[in-house]
Amino acid sequence: MLNLQQKQSLQQRLSPQQIQYVKLLQLPTLALEQRIKQEMEINPLLEEGEDVIEEAALDEQSEDDQFDDVLDPEDEHTEDEYDWEEFLDTEDDLYGYKAAVDHSAEEEERETPIVSVSSMIESLRDQLAFLDLDDQEELMAEQIIGSIDEDGYLRRSLESIVDDIAFNHGIMLSEADVEAVLQRIQRLEPVGVAARDLQECLLVQLDMLPEEVPGRDVAMDMLTRAYKAFTMKHYDQIMRRLGVDGQDLKDAFELVQRLDPKPGEGAFSASENYITPDFMVRVEEEAFIITLQSGNAPELRVSRHYQQMLEKVVADKKKGRSSYDNETQQFLKSKFESARWFITSINQRRQTMLAVMHAIVERQEDFFRLGEGHLKPMILKDIAEMINMDISTISRVVNGKYVQTEFGVYELKHFFSEGLTTDSGEEVSNKEVKALIERIISEENKKKPLSDQRIADMLDEKGFQIARRTVTKYREQQGIPVARLRKEIVLS
């Protein structure tokens, strides 16, 4: 049975300007630079340059006249109905209407060119020249290198690589052919790259070490014959299977621990090697100086050439004639609107980001003065209430943004954490509790590592009432293994 119902509800719809502002707000510095360049390419009314406003023009400007009456793109105006003079007569001289960016002397000193760094893929390709490969081997090497994941591992099957070569180049190869080339690539720098799993990665690195290195042979034997027992740290089982004593096993374990489990991780994209801070916070004479880094983002203004075209439209309208066809006039109108909205959005982004950063510094003043160990509990809602903004706006500002402080570079997310209350009633950040857990584990007896319950009991003795499952969660978030896997060989 169909039932028709009428319902009234309130819905908020974002305007195109608001959508553009939101998208710009969540961009970090480098992405913003690219976005500005992209907009300049598609909108000829935008140009790069410093603000140039004549004093006479400034004197004639009225504070009450804004861009409020500029054509709404959703309004249906005919050409005759449109008031071009009102469109052009705004408070801001179009030539000087620009996106403000910070270019302090300190920033200019920091903006030194970054030396171009080759990616790991390029580095591996350069090393192929030393392998004396024939054409088919070089083709296989290119396929292998191009298939390496970001963490340095090769997870594509050799069968898939063989199929790709056969399909794209018409060359029939065997998996054994690809395997032979893969083993040579795995011994390039960094050694162990393109391994298919951790076991192979560690074995390749051990194989490249000199035979006289203490623990090498036992380590290779252990990873080959007792790999599962090695991952579980079942020391007695390993010693029985390999027929070695505690010292030999200790040397082998210590050697393996010095190997790189992910050779090449983070280096397969040169841009991943750099973090560009979006803010800088420093203390001068007890006062905080907060700067929004503009990077290489250019100042923007509306082109003088197109302003003159708009002025000509107005002048011609007064004389009852038109020098441009309707399509040209519509183009000028739409591009002017787009340029104005874009510049306004950038300036609004700047004001919002600075407001959020000022609030974070105010809330975390002790941290920015004294460093780690002085972080207070703080959530997004706290900042939102301080500056009367929506939590979603604060989230967009915080996500993926970094700040340069006197104690290093931190992601803005670092300053947000839940609070815990001690027995004395003091509220502390859970980050301090995590640091305390890490310190307790670092000082434990490695022959008998502490269980999560024992750590919870020790925290309770220090005034932190935390459940065992919370200790487990914090430990896992820090990448610390369970007690059994923290156990080390301690010779008596």
N, C-alpha and C positions, 0 to 999 in steps of 0.2 A: 504494500500500500504506500503510495507516494504521499508525502506530507510537506507542504510548502510552508516555510517560515521566513519571516522578515526580521532581520536583526540589525541593530545599529551599533557600530563600534568605531573607536577612535584609532587611527593608524597614522604613524609618522613616516612621511616619505622624504627622503633626502633629495635636495636639489642637486643639479649637476655641479654647482660650486662646492657644496658640502662634500659630495663624493670625491671630487678632485682634492679637496683639502685633506680628507681622511686618508686617501692613498698617499699623498705626499708626506703626511705626518709619520707614517710607519716606515718610510725609507731612511736607511742610514746615510751617512755623508757621501760615500762613494756612489751609491745607487742614485742619490739625489743629483749628483753631478751629471750622470748619464741621462737622467730624466729631463734635466734642463736642456741639455744638448739636443735631445730628441725633440723637445717642444720647439726649440729654435729652428730646427730643420723643417718642421711642418707648418710653422707660422711665420711668414715673412715680416709681420708687424713687430715681432720681437727681435731685438738686437742687443748685442753686448756693448757696454760702455758705462762710463761714469755719469753721475748726475750732472746735467748742465741746465740750470734754470736761471734766466736773467732776473735781476732784482726787480725790474719794472713788472715783469710778469708775476712775480711773487706778490708785489704790492696790490695788484689787481684781483688777486684770488680772494674769494669769499669763503669763510669757514662753513657756511650753511649750504653751499653748493657742492654736492657730492655726485657720485656716479649712480645715485639711486634711481634716476629717471631714465637710465640707459635702456635700450630696447630689451625686453624680456623675450628670449628666443621662442617661447611658447605662445606669445601674443601674435595675433594675425593682423598685421598692419599691411596695408597696401603701400605702394611707393609714394603716392600723393599724401597719405595720412601721416607718414613718418616725419617727425620734426628733426631734421638733420642738425639744425643749429643748437637745439637743446642737447642732442647727442654729443656734439663737439664741445659745448660750453660746460666744462666741469671745473671743479676746484683745482684739480691737479693738472699742471701742464703735461700733456701726454709725453712730450719728449723727456721729461724728467720723472715720469712715473716708473719707478724701478723697484726691484727686489733688493732690500737692504741686506748686506752681508758684512761680517766683521773682518776687517783687514788691519788689525793692530800690528804694531811694530814687532811684538813678541811672536805673533802668528807668522809674520813674514819670515822671521828667523827660523821658525820650525818647518816651514814649507820647503825643505830641501828635496831635490829630486831623488826618487827612489831608484837605485840601480836595478836594471832589468835582470831578473833571475830566470834562468831556463827551468821549465818544468821537468819533473822526473822522466816523463816520456821522452822529451828532447834529449835529456842526459843519457838515457839508455840507447837511444838511436845513435847518438854520437859515439858511444862505446862499441857499437856494432862494427865500426871500421877496424877495430883491433882484433876481430874474430876471424877475419879472412874467410867470409862466407861466400858461397857461390850464389847465383841469382835465385835459385829455388830456396835455399836456406835463408837468404835475406827476406824473401817473401814470407816465409814461415815466421821469421823473427818479427817482422812488422805486424803480422796478425796476432802474435802472442802479446807483444807490447801494447797493442791497441786494445787488448781484451783484459788488461790488468785493472782490478778494482781500485778504488781510492785508498784502501788500506794496504795496498801492495800485494794482494793475493790474486791468484788466477783461479777463478771459479768456473770458467767455461771449460767444457770437456774438450779433450783433444779431438774427439770425433767431430764436434761442431766446427772446429778450426779446419780440419781436413775437408769437411763438406763445403765450407765457405770458399776455400781456395779452389776446389773443384768447380763450384758453381760460377764464381766470379772470374777465374783465370783459366779454367779448362785444364788444370794440371792435377793429375791423380797422384796422391801421396798416401803414405801409410801413417798410422798413429806413431809408429816407431820412429819415423823420420822427424815428426814434430817433437817427440819426446827428446830426441838427441839435441835438437836446437834449444828446447826449453831448458835442459840441464846446463847449457852454456850460458844462457841468459841469467839463470838463477845465480851464477857465480860472478856476474857483473856487480858494480857498486850501485846500490847497497846490496851486499851479499844476502841471499835469501829472498830477494824480491821475486815475484811471480811463482812463489810456492803455492801448492794447492791446499795445504793444511798446515797447522802449527808444527806437527811432527816433522814434515818434510822441510819446513823453514829452518828449524833448529838443526836438523841433521846436515843441511847444506852449509850452514855457518860453521859447524864443528868440523866438517870435512875440509874446509878452507884454512883451518888453523894448523900451525906446525905440529908435527907428531909429538914433539917433546913437551907441549903444553900440559901441565899437570891436570889429570882428570879427563883429558880429551877422549881417550880410547874407552874408558869406563862409561863416559857420558853417551858416546855413540852406541855402545852395546846396550846401555839402559834404555835409550829411546827406541832402539830396534827391537829388543827382545822383551822389554818390560814397560812398555809405554803407558799402559793403563795403570799399573802399579805406581808409576812415576807421577801421573796426574793426581792420584789419590794419596800420594806421600806415604805409601806402605813400605817403610824403610826395611823392615825385617824381611819382607817377602822379596824385595829387590836384591838384598845381600845374599839370600839363599839361592836365588835363581842365577845370579851372576857369579857367585862364589867370591865375593870381595868383602873386605872388612869395612868398619865404620869410617876410617880415614879416607879410603878410596872413594866411598860413596859421598862423603862430605865434599871432597874435591870436585867430584863430578857435578853435584848439585850446585855448588857455588859457581862453577863454570857456566852451566846452563842458565843460571839466573842473570849472568852478565850479557847474555845474548839478546838480540833485538827480536821480540815476538812479532813486530809489524814493521819490517824495513820499508821505508819509503812512504809510510803513512802521512797524509797531509801534504805531500810534496808533488802530487800529480797535477796540481793546479797552482801555478805560481801565486795567484791572487790570494790563496788560502793562507799563505805564509805571513800575511800582514793584517793587523787590526788598526783601522784608522779611528781614533777617538772622535766622538761627536761633540764632546765637551772637554773643557779644561777647567779645573778648580785649583786655585792656589791661594795661599794666605799671605797677605801683605799688611803688616802693622795691625795684626789681630782681626783684620777684615777679610772676608772671602771675595775673591775676584773670580767670577764665573763667566766663561767665554764659550759661545757656541761656535764650534769650528766650521768654517765654511769650505775648507779644502780648496779645491780649484773651481768651485761654483762661481760663475761669472755674475756680475751685476747685470740686471736686465732693465730695459726701457722700451717704450714704444718708439718705433722708427720715426725719425723726423720727416723722412721722405713721404711716408704714408700719412703722417699728420697733415702735411701740406696737401695731399690728395683729398683728405677729408675736408679741409678748409675750403678747397676749391668747390667741392660738392655744395657746401653751405652757401658760398658766394654765388654760385650758378643758380641755386634754388631761389635766392632773392631776386635774381634777374629773370626768373621764369624760364630758365633753360637748363640743360644738363649736358655736361661734357662726357659723361660715362654712361654706358648702357646699364640696364637694371641688374644684369648679372654681375658686373663689376662693383656696383654700389652694394649689392647684397654680400659680395665677397668681403668688401671692406668692413661692413657692419659685423659680420660673423667673426672675422679674424680679430677685430678690435675687441669684441666681447671676450673671445677666447684668451687674448693676451692679458686683458685686464683681470679676468678671473684667475689666470695662472699666477700672475705677479701677486695678486692679493692673497692667494692661497699660500704662496711661499712665505710672505710676510707674516701671515697668521700662524703658519707652522713654526716660524722662528720664535714668535711671542709665546706660543704654547709650550714649546720645548724648554725655553728659558724659565718659564713659570714653574714647570715641573721640576727642573733641576734645582732651582732656588729652594723649592719646598723640600726636596730630598736632602740638600745640604743643611737646611735649617733643622730638619728632624734628626739627621745623623751628624750633627756638628762635632761631637766628640771623635767620631771616626775620622773625619776630614782633618782634624787637628792632631790626633794622636795615633791613628792607624788601626790595624787589626786588634781585636780584643775589646773594642769599644763600640761594637755594632749594637744598636738597639732594635728591639722587635718593631717591625713596620710592615704594613700590608698596603695594597693598592688603595683601599678605601681611605686610609689615613691621609694620603696625598690628595686624593680626590676631594675630601672634605676641606683640606687646608686652602685649596685654590678654587673651590666651588666648580669642579669639572666632573664629568662623567667618568666612572671607573674604566670604561672601554677606551676613553681617550688616554688615560694614564697608561693603560696597558700597551697601546700602540706606540707611545713615546718610549716606554721602557724596553720593549721587545727589540733585540738586536742592536741596541745602542751601547756605547762605551764612553767612559770618562777617564781622562788622564788626571791622576792625583799625585801628590808628593810621595805617595807610597806605592805607585805603580798604576797600571791600567786595569780598570774593573768594568765588568758588564753591569749595567744599571740593575739588572735582576739580583745582583749580589747583595744589594742593600735592603731587599725585601725578604722577610722571614717571619715565621710565626713566633709567638712569645711563649715562654715557660716561666712559671712562678716557683721560686725556691721556698724552702721552709721558712726563711726569714721574711718572705713577702716581696722580695726583689724580683722584678720581671727582667728576664734575660732572653736574648735571641737563641733560637735553636741552633744557629751556627756556632755559638760558643759551646753548646753541649756536644755538637759533632766534633769540634776541635778537642774537647776534653776526652771523648771516646777514642779519638785517634791517638792522643797522648798516652792514655791508659794502655792501649794495645801496643804502642811502640815500646813501652817499658815492661811488658809482660815477660814471663819466663817462656822463652821460645820452645823449651822442651815440653812445657805443659801450658799451652795457650789458654787464655780465659774464655769461658763460655759467655754467651750473651746474657744469661741470667746472672752470672757472677759480676759482669760489668754493670748491670742494672743495680745490683746490690751495692757496688762500690760508689755509684753515682748517688744512691740513696744516702749513703754515709756522708756524702759531700753536700747534701741538702737538695738534691734533684730527685724528685719522685717520678721515675720514668719506668714504664712497663717494659718487660723483656722484648715484646714485639716491636716497641718503638726503638729500642737499641738495635734490633735486627734491621729495621728499616733504615736508620741513620747509617749503620755500618755498610749496608749494601749501596746506599746512595754515594758513599765515599769510595766505593770499589774495593773495600777490604774483604778478603775471603773469610769463610767460617774458620773456627778455631782449628779444626782438623787439618785444613790446608795451610794454616800459618805455622804449623809445627816444623821445627828445623832440627837437623842432626847436631846434637851437642855432645861432643866427646868428653868423657870423664877423665 
